[in-house]
Amino acid sequence: MNFVEELKWRGMIHDIMPGTEELLGHEITTAYVGIDPTADSLHIGHLVSVMMLRHFQRAGHRPIALLGGATGMIGDPSGRSSERNLLDEDELRHNQECIRKQLTRFLDFSTDAPNRAILVNNYDWMKEYSFLGFIRDIGKHITVNYMMAKDSVRKRISSDSAQGMSFTEFSYQLVQGTDFLHLYNKFGCKLQMGGSDQWGNIVTGTELIRRKTGGEAFALTCPLITKSDGSKFGKTETGNVWLDPARTSPYHFYQFWLNVSDEDAVRYIKIFTLLDRGEIEELISSHQKNRQDRLLQKRLAEEITVMVHSGDEYDAAVEASQILFGNGTTGSLQKMEELTFLSVFEGVPVFDFSRENLSPGISVTELCAEKTKVFDSKSELRRLIQGGGLSINKVKIEDPGQVISSQHLLNGKYILVQKGRKSYYILRAL
């Protein structure tokens, strides 16, 4: 597989330094991507860089995932108008371990293959530098004029913001350049990849390597991903879409991809899946003939949910979607994990009642019109039952006196009430 050609047709190359493709064509090359460890999970904004590393390894080359423990303590000024909160070492080590586990779903770290992936943390070598040692060994090789010419620096300094830029952030590109130099010397790493906003920082690294060692290093960046409407990719009303299921449930993760626009689905299926060109082109063609079937979104959501979570989690997300949109069963509800259940019915009104009411049992009427306020009156409840519009846990209720007991509890604490086709309520036993 030609790595550069693969990224080109997938729309994953923004800038590439001359000579990069030639380098990759005649030797197994080592390349790295830096990942911000300021949270204990990756989010889907990280996935573009991670997919670049995955394609790189598939092409026979050796990927390095660098966690920015040291740079995370400084804060990258690229694309930012203010400084970020800085983390201590304990937080960074915790985040590193969590991210490492997530990366193993994408990269081979464990086999004996010559292109086995490597995980490093730049804090491990940057912590050894003294200030005097750093400005002597690194600072003297890159001029202030060179650093001031970078967009990330120039925009911050020339902005109207009174905050300006601290020396800490100004020095960021030197620290990132030191990473490249260290990996060049230790692992023979000749290529750094990242988002297009990182071009200036990456090129500083290639320049530092040239001036310090006389060697040659290269740069490759991918476009910053946005939605077709220009809004930021990976953001929802509730914030980032995370890979950690405790932060973003597999159901919500699946739904994010399922609900992207047609235009975005065409781009995303190339970037975020490993499907080959022929299969993707066939999917796009089929989708354009029957857009209402959303074939592209469904396949995109399947591929990436399985890759990030698992096939079982994907199946559960699909089944959960069917429950919400009318095709679910009692059996589906009963085997649904609590996190998924709460994700599916997020925002649904919740009424609490005493668990003691379920022993030995309580009528539907008393539970829904007295112990909770799903119905304002018993007569309203009876009318809905007569019209066939009330269900408990997806089972239609035909008798207002039907007894509800602890056997009806989902995950040992919930009962799902459905009024009509679309109105849901959760009763929670306390």
C-alpha positions as CSV (number, residue, x, y, z in Angstrom):
1,M,0.0,0.0,0.0
2,N,1.3,3.4,-1.0
3,F,0.7,5.5,2.2
4,V,0.6,8.9,0.5
5,E,-1.7,7.7,-2.3
6,E,-4.0,6.1,0.3
7,L,-4.3,9.4,2.2
8,K,-4.7,11.4,-0.9
9,W,-7.9,9.6,-2.1
10,R,-9.2,9.6,1.4
11,G,-8.9,13.4,1.5
12,M,-6.4,13.2,4.4
13,I,-3.5,15.3,3.1
14,H,-3.3,19.1,3.5
15,D,0.4,19.8,3.3
16,I,3.3,17.5,2.6
17,M,7.0,18.4,2.6
18,P,8.9,17.7,-0.7
19,G,10.7,14.4,-0.5
20,T,8.3,12.7,1.9
21,E,6.8,10.3,-0.6
22,E,10.2,9.4,-1.9
23,L,11.4,8.6,1.6
24,L,8.4,6.3,2.2
25,G,9.0,4.6,-1.1
26,H,12.5,3.3,-0.4
27,E,12.6,2.5,3.3
28,I,10.5,1.4,6.3
29,T,10.0,4.8,7.9
30,T,9.2,5.8,11.5
31,A,6.7,8.6,12.0
32,Y,5.0,10.1,15.0
33,V,1.9,12.0,15.9
34,G,1.5,14.0,19.1
35,I,-1.6,13.5,21.2
36,D,-2.8,16.0,23.9
37,P,-3.2,14.1,27.2
38,T,-5.2,16.7,29.0
39,A,-8.2,14.3,29.5
40,D,-8.3,10.6,30.3
41,S,-9.9,9.7,27.0
42,L,-9.5,10.5,23.3
43,H,-12.4,12.2,21.6
44,I,-13.3,11.8,17.9
45,G,-11.3,15.0,17.1
46,H,-8.2,12.9,17.8
47,L,-9.3,10.1,15.4
48,V,-8.0,11.7,12.2
49,S,-4.4,11.6,13.5
50,V,-4.9,8.1,15.0
51,M,-6.2,6.9,11.6
52,M,-3.2,8.4,9.9
53,L,-1.0,6.3,12.2
54,R,-3.1,3.2,11.5
55,H,-2.8,3.6,7.7
56,F,0.9,4.2,8.2
57,Q,1.3,0.9,10.0
58,R,-0.8,-0.9,7.4
59,A,1.6,0.4,4.8
60,G,4.4,-1.3,6.6
61,H,5.9,1.6,8.4
62,R,6.5,2.1,12.1
63,P,4.1,4.5,14.0
64,I,4.9,6.3,17.2
65,A,2.1,7.8,19.3
66,L,3.6,10.6,21.5
67,L,1.6,11.7,24.5
68,G,2.4,15.3,25.3
69,G,3.0,15.0,29.0
70,A,5.5,17.9,28.9
71,T,3.7,20.0,26.2
72,G,0.5,19.4,28.1
73,M,2.0,21.2,31.0
74,I,2.6,24.2,28.7
75,G,-0.3,24.4,26.3
76,D,-0.1,24.7,22.5
77,P,-1.1,28.2,21.3
78,S,-2.1,26.9,17.9
79,G,-5.8,27.9,17.2
80,R,-6.3,29.2,20.8
81,S,-7.0,32.7,22.1
82,S,-6.1,31.9,25.7
83,E,-3.9,29.6,27.7
84,R,-5.2,26.3,28.9
85,N,-5.2,24.9,32.5
86,L,-2.0,23.1,33.2
87,L,-2.0,19.6,34.7
88,D,0.2,17.9,37.3
89,E,2.2,14.8,36.7
90,D,-0.2,12.4,38.5
91,E,-3.1,13.5,36.3
92,L,-1.0,13.2,33.2
93,R,0.2,9.6,34.1
94,H,-3.4,8.6,34.7
95,N,-4.5,10.1,31.4
96,Q,-1.6,8.4,29.6
97,E,-2.6,4.9,30.8
98,C,-6.3,5.5,29.8
99,I,-5.3,6.7,26.3
100,R,-2.8,3.8,25.8
101,K,-5.7,1.3,26.3
102,Q,-7.8,3.1,23.7
103,L,-4.9,3.2,21.2
104,T,-4.5,-0.5,21.3
105,R,-7.8,-0.8,19.4
106,F,-6.2,1.0,16.5
107,L,-2.5,0.1,16.6
108,D,-0.4,-3.0,17.1
109,F,1.8,-2.5,20.1
110,S,2.4,-6.1,21.1
111,T,3.6,-8.3,18.3
112,D,7.2,-8.9,17.2
113,A,6.6,-7.1,13.8
114,P,9.4,-4.8,12.8
115,N,6.8,-2.0,12.5
116,R,5.3,-2.6,15.9
117,A,3.9,0.7,17.2
118,I,5.6,2.6,20.0
119,L,4.0,4.8,22.8
120,V,6.1,7.5,24.4
121,N,5.5,10.4,26.7
122,N,7.6,13.5,26.1
123,Y,7.7,14.3,29.8
124,D,10.1,11.4,30.2
125,W,12.9,13.2,28.4
126,M,11.8,16.8,28.9
127,K,11.9,16.5,32.7
128,E,15.6,16.0,32.5
129,Y,16.3,19.4,31.0
130,S,17.4,22.3,33.1
131,F,16.4,25.7,31.9
132,L,20.0,26.6,31.2
133,G,20.5,23.3,29.4
134,F,17.5,23.9,27.2
135,I,18.3,27.4,26.1
136,R,21.9,26.3,25.4
137,D,21.2,23.1,23.6
138,I,18.0,24.0,21.8
139,G,17.2,27.7,22.1
140,K,20.4,28.9,20.4
141,H,19.6,27.0,17.2
142,I,16.2,28.7,16.4
143,T,16.1,32.4,16.1
144,V,13.3,34.6,17.5
145,N,12.6,35.9,14.0
146,Y,12.0,32.3,12.9
147,M,9.6,31.7,15.8
148,M,7.8,35.0,15.3
149,A,7.0,34.2,11.7
150,K,4.8,31.2,12.7
151,D,1.1,31.9,12.3
152,S,0.2,30.6,15.7
153,V,2.5,33.2,17.3
154,R,1.9,36.1,15.0
155,K,-1.9,35.9,15.3
156,R,-1.8,35.9,19.1
157,I,0.7,38.7,19.4
158,S,-1.1,40.9,16.8
159,S,-4.6,40.3,18.2
160,D,-6.5,42.9,20.2
161,S,-6.5,40.7,23.2
162,A,-4.9,42.3,26.2
163,Q,-3.8,38.9,27.4
164,G,-1.2,38.5,24.7
165,M,1.1,35.4,24.9
166,S,3.2,34.2,27.7
167,F,6.8,33.1,27.3
168,T,5.6,29.6,28.3
169,E,3.4,29.3,25.2
170,F,5.9,31.2,23.0
171,S,8.4,28.4,23.7
172,Y,6.0,25.7,22.8
173,Q,7.3,25.1,19.3
174,L,10.8,24.7,20.7
175,V,9.6,22.0,23.0
176,Q,7.7,20.2,20.2
177,G,10.8,20.5,18.0
178,T,12.8,18.9,20.8
179,D,10.4,16.0,20.7
180,F,11.1,15.5,17.0
181,L,14.8,15.7,17.6
182,H,14.7,13.2,20.5
183,L,12.7,10.7,18.4
184,Y,15.0,11.2,15.4
185,N,18.0,10.4,17.5
186,K,16.5,7.5,19.5
187,F,14.2,5.8,16.9
188,G,15.4,7.2,13.6
189,C,12.0,9.0,13.3
190,K,12.1,11.1,10.1
191,L,8.5,12.1,9.8
192,Q,6.0,14.0,12.0
193,M,2.3,14.1,11.1
194,G,-0.6,16.1,12.5
195,G,-3.4,18.6,11.8
196,S,-2.8,21.4,9.5
197,D,-2.7,23.9,12.4
198,Q,0.5,22.1,13.5
199,W,2.5,22.8,10.3
200,G,4.5,25.6,11.9
201,N,5.4,23.5,14.9
202,I,6.3,20.5,12.8
203,V,8.5,22.4,10.5
204,T,10.4,23.9,13.5
205,G,11.2,20.4,14.4
206,T,12.6,19.6,10.9
207,E,14.7,22.8,11.1
208,L,16.0,21.9,14.5
209,I,17.1,18.5,13.3
210,R,18.8,20.0,10.3
211,R,20.7,22.5,12.4
212,K,21.6,20.2,15.2
213,T,22.5,17.0,13.3
214,G,22.7,17.9,9.6
215,G,20.0,15.3,9.0
216,E,16.8,15.5,7.0
217,A,13.3,15.2,8.4
218,F,9.9,15.6,6.9
219,A,6.3,16.8,7.6
220,L,2.8,15.8,6.6
221,T,-0.4,17.3,7.8
222,C,-4.1,16.5,7.3
223,P,-7.0,19.0,7.0
224,L,-8.8,20.1,10.1
225,I,-12.2,18.4,9.9
226,T,-15.3,20.5,10.0
227,K,-19.0,19.8,9.4
228,S,-20.5,20.8,6.1
229,D,-22.3,23.7,7.8
230,G,-18.9,25.0,8.9
231,S,-19.4,24.1,12.6
232,K,-16.8,22.3,14.6
233,F,-16.5,18.5,14.1
234,G,-17.1,16.2,17.0
235,K,-19.0,18.7,19.1
236,T,-22.6,18.2,20.2
237,E,-24.9,20.1,22.5
238,T,-23.5,18.1,25.4
239,G,-19.8,18.6,24.4
240,N,-17.2,16.4,22.9
241,V,-17.9,12.9,21.5
242,W,-15.5,10.7,23.6
243,L,-14.2,7.2,23.0
244,D,-14.6,6.3,26.6
245,P,-18.0,4.7,27.0
246,A,-18.3,6.3,30.5
247,R,-18.1,9.7,28.9
248,T,-20.1,9.1,25.7
249,S,-22.2,5.9,25.7
250,P,-21.8,3.6,22.7
251,Y,-25.4,4.3,21.9
252,H,-24.8,8.1,21.7
253,F,-21.5,7.4,19.9
254,Y,-23.3,5.3,17.3
255,Q,-26.1,8.0,17.0
256,F,-23.6,10.7,16.3
257,W,-22.3,9.0,13.2
258,L,-25.8,7.8,12.1
259,N,-27.1,11.4,12.1
260,V,-24.3,13.1,10.1
261,S,-25.4,14.9,6.9
262,D,-25.1,13.2,3.5
263,E,-22.3,15.5,2.5
264,D,-20.3,14.8,5.7
265,A,-20.9,11.0,5.4
266,V,-19.2,11.0,2.0
267,R,-16.1,12.5,3.6
268,Y,-16.2,10.8,6.9
269,I,-16.5,7.2,5.6
270,K,-13.2,7.8,3.7
271,I,-11.4,9.3,6.8
272,F,-12.7,7.2,9.7
273,T,-13.0,3.7,8.2
274,L,-10.7,1.1,6.6
275,L,-13.1,0.3,3.8
276,D,-11.2,0.2,0.5
277,R,-11.8,2.6,-2.4
278,G,-14.0,0.3,-4.5
279,E,-16.3,-0.5,-1.6
280,I,-16.7,3.1,-0.6
281,E,-17.4,4.3,-4.1
282,E,-20.1,1.6,-4.4
283,L,-21.6,2.6,-1.1
284,I,-21.7,6.3,-2.2
285,S,-23.4,5.3,-5.5
286,S,-26.0,3.2,-3.8
287,H,-26.6,5.9,-1.2
288,Q,-27.2,8.6,-3.9
289,K,-29.9,6.4,-5.5
290,N,-31.8,6.0,-2.2
291,R,-30.8,8.8,0.1
292,Q,-33.8,8.1,2.4
293,D,-32.3,4.7,3.4
294,R,-29.2,6.4,4.7
295,L,-27.0,3.5,3.7
296,L,-23.8,5.6,4.0
297,Q,-24.5,6.8,7.5
298,K,-25.5,3.3,8.6
299,R,-22.3,1.7,7.3
300,L,-20.2,4.6,8.7
301,A,-21.8,4.2,12.1
302,E,-21.3,0.5,12.0
303,E,-17.6,0.5,11.0
304,I,-16.5,3.1,13.5
305,T,-18.6,1.9,16.5
306,V,-17.2,-1.6,16.0
307,M,-13.7,-0.3,15.7
308,V,-13.9,2.0,18.8
309,H,-16.1,-0.2,21.0
310,S,-17.0,-3.7,19.7
311,G,-19.4,-5.6,17.6
312,D,-21.6,-6.4,20.6
313,E,-21.8,-2.7,21.6
314,Y,-22.8,-1.9,18.0
315,D,-25.5,-4.5,18.0
316,A,-26.8,-3.2,21.3
317,A,-26.8,0.4,19.9
318,V,-28.8,-0.7,16.9
319,E,-31.3,-2.6,19.0
320,A,-31.6,0.3,21.4
321,S,-32.4,2.6,18.4
322,Q,-35.1,0.3,17.3
323,I,-36.7,0.5,20.7
324,L,-36.9,4.2,20.6
325,F,-38.2,4.3,17.1
326,G,-41.0,1.8,17.5
327,N,-39.6,-1.7,16.7
328,G,-38.3,-2.7,20.1
329,T,-39.5,-5.6,22.3
330,T,-39.7,-6.3,26.0
331,G,-36.8,-8.8,25.5
332,S,-34.7,-6.0,24.1
333,L,-35.4,-3.8,27.1
334,Q,-34.7,-6.5,29.6
335,K,-31.2,-7.3,28.3
336,M,-30.2,-3.6,27.8
337,E,-27.5,-2.4,30.1
338,E,-28.4,0.5,32.4
339,L,-26.0,3.0,30.7
340,T,-27.5,2.2,27.3
341,F,-31.1,2.4,28.7
342,L,-30.4,5.8,30.2
343,S,-28.7,7.0,27.1
344,V,-31.6,6.0,24.9
345,F,-34.2,7.7,27.1
346,E,-32.1,10.7,28.1
347,G,-34.3,13.7,28.7
348,V,-37.4,11.5,29.3
349,P,-39.4,12.6,32.4
350,V,-38.5,10.5,35.5
351,F,-40.8,9.8,38.4
352,D,-39.6,8.2,41.6
353,F,-41.7,5.9,43.7
354,S,-41.1,3.6,46.7
355,R,-39.9,0.1,45.9
356,E,-42.2,-1.2,48.7
357,N,-45.2,-0.5,46.5
358,L,-44.1,-3.5,44.3
359,S,-44.5,-6.0,47.1
360,P,-46.6,-7.9,46.4
361,G,-47.7,-5.5,43.6
362,I,-49.6,-2.4,42.6
363,S,-52.1,-1.7,39.9
364,V,-51.1,0.2,36.8
365,T,-53.7,2.8,37.7
366,E,-52.4,3.4,41.2
367,L,-48.8,3.4,40.0
368,C,-49.2,5.8,37.1
369,A,-51.9,8.1,38.4
370,E,-51.4,8.2,42.2
371,K,-47.9,7.1,43.2
372,T,-46.5,9.0,40.2
373,K,-47.9,11.7,38.0
374,V,-47.6,10.1,34.6
375,F,-51.3,10.8,34.3
376,D,-53.2,13.7,35.8
377,S,-56.2,11.5,36.5
378,K,-57.4,7.9,36.6
379,S,-60.0,8.7,33.9
380,E,-57.3,9.9,31.5
381,L,-55.4,6.6,32.1
382,R,-58.5,4.5,31.4
383,R,-59.3,6.4,28.2
384,L,-55.8,5.8,26.9
385,I,-56.0,2.1,27.8
386,Q,-59.3,1.8,26.0
387,G,-57.8,3.3,22.9
388,G,-54.8,0.9,23.0
389,G,-52.3,3.6,23.7
390,L,-50.6,2.6,27.0
391,S,-47.6,0.2,27.2
392,I,-45.4,-0.9,30.1
393,N,-42.0,-2.1,29.1
394,K,-43.2,-2.3,25.5
395,V,-46.2,-4.6,26.5
396,K,-49.6,-3.1,25.7
397,I,-51.8,-2.7,28.8
398,E,-55.5,-3.8,28.4
399,D,-56.6,-3.7,32.0
400,P,-56.4,-0.7,34.4
401,G,-56.1,-3.1,37.2
402,Q,-53.2,-5.0,35.9
403,V,-50.6,-5.6,38.6
404,I,-47.1,-4.4,38.4
405,S,-44.5,-6.1,40.6
406,S,-40.7,-6.2,41.1
407,Q,-40.6,-8.6,38.2
408,H,-41.3,-5.7,35.9
409,L,-38.2,-3.8,36.9
410,L,-35.5,-3.2,34.3
411,N,-32.0,-3.3,35.6
412,G,-33.6,-3.8,39.0
413,K,-34.9,-0.2,39.3
414,Y,-36.7,1.1,36.2
415,I,-40.1,0.7,34.5
416,L,-40.7,2.2,31.1
417,V,-44.1,3.8,30.4
418,Q,-45.2,4.7,26.9
419,K,-48.2,6.9,26.1
420,G,-49.1,6.8,22.5
421,R,-46.3,6.4,19.9
422,K,-43.7,8.9,21.1
423,S,-44.3,9.9,24.8
424,Y,-42.1,8.0,27.2
425,Y,-41.7,8.2,31.0
426,I,-39.4,6.4,33.4
427,L,-40.5,5.2,36.8
428,R,-37.6,4.7,39.1
429,A,-38.0,2.5,42.2
430,L,-36.1,3.8,45.2
